[in-house]
Each structure stands twice: as C-alpha cells, then as structure tokens.
Amino acid sequence: MKKTISVPEAGREYFDLGRNASYEAAKRGDIPTIRIGKILRVPVIALEEMLSPKRSEVA
C-alpha cells in the first residue's frame, strides 16, 4: 500500500473528481495534503481517517 498518492489520484479514487476539482478541494482543505519539496501529496492514512466514521466511546 502506498503511503502517499497524488492529489488527482486521491480526488479520482475517493471522490470521483477530475484533476482541477481535486486541486480545488485540496486548496479548500477538503483533501489533506503535505508538501514534499515542490510536490503536493496526499497521505493515505490521513485521508482514510478523515473519511472514516467517528467511533463513539461507550462509558
């Protein structure tokens, strides 16, 4: 499993977005990104955690 993927790849695989819409979503913060040098990447773990339903704690 890859640890990071490109912004267009994340948009396509997780949200069914095109290239430009993916970058716009990343700019808004809807897709989590990290910058590695000049390259913008999406950490898969952060994206999947963001999309997973929150678990409610049972007391």
matplotlib code that plots the C-alpha trace (Angstrom):
import matplotlib.pyplot as plt

x = [0.0, 1.3, 1.8, 1.1, -0.7, -1.1, -3.8, -5.6, -5.3, -6.9, -9.7, -10.4, -10.3, -12.0, -14.3, -14.8, -13.3, -11.3, -7.8, -8.8, -11.6, -9.2, -6.7, -9.5, -10.7, -7.1, -6.8, -10.0, -8.7, -11.2, -8.4, -5.5, -2.1, 1.5, 4.3, 7.4, 9.8, 7.7, 5.4, 2.0, 1.0, -2.0, -1.1, -3.4, -3.7, -4.8, -7.4, -8.8, -9.0, -10.8, -13.3, -13.9, -16.9, -16.0, -16.3, -18.4, -16.9, -19.1, -18.8]
y = [0.0, 3.5, 5.9, 9.0, 9.5, 12.4, 15.0, 14.0, 10.3, 10.9, 13.0, 10.4, 7.3, 8.7, 11.5, 10.8, 14.2, 15.4, 16.9, 20.5, 19.8, 17.7, 20.5, 22.9, 20.5, 20.3, 24.1, 24.3, 21.7, 19.0, 16.7, 16.7, 17.4, 17.6, 19.3, 17.3, 19.8, 21.3, 18.3, 18.2, 14.7, 13.2, 11.0, 8.0, 7.4, 11.0, 10.8, 7.5, 8.7, 11.8, 9.7, 7.1, 7.4, 8.6, 6.0, 7.0, 5.9, 3.8, 4.7]
z = [0.0, -0.9, 1.9, -0.3, -3.5, -5.9, -5.5, -8.8, -7.8, -4.4, -5.9, -8.5, -6.3, -3.2, -4.5, -8.3, -9.1, -12.1, -11.9, -11.4, -9.0, -6.9, -6.6, -5.7, -3.0, -1.7, -1.7, 0.4, 2.8, 1.8, 0.8, 3.3, 1.7, 2.6, 0.6, -0.1, -1.8, -4.6, -4.8, -3.2, -2.0, -0.1, 2.9, 2.5, 6.3, 7.0, 4.1, 5.2, 8.9, 7.7, 5.8, 8.5, 10.7, 14.2, 16.9, 19.9, 23.2, 25.4, 29.1]

ax = plt.figure().add_subplot(projection="3d")
ax.plot(x, y, z, "-o")
ax.set_aspect("equal")
plt.show()
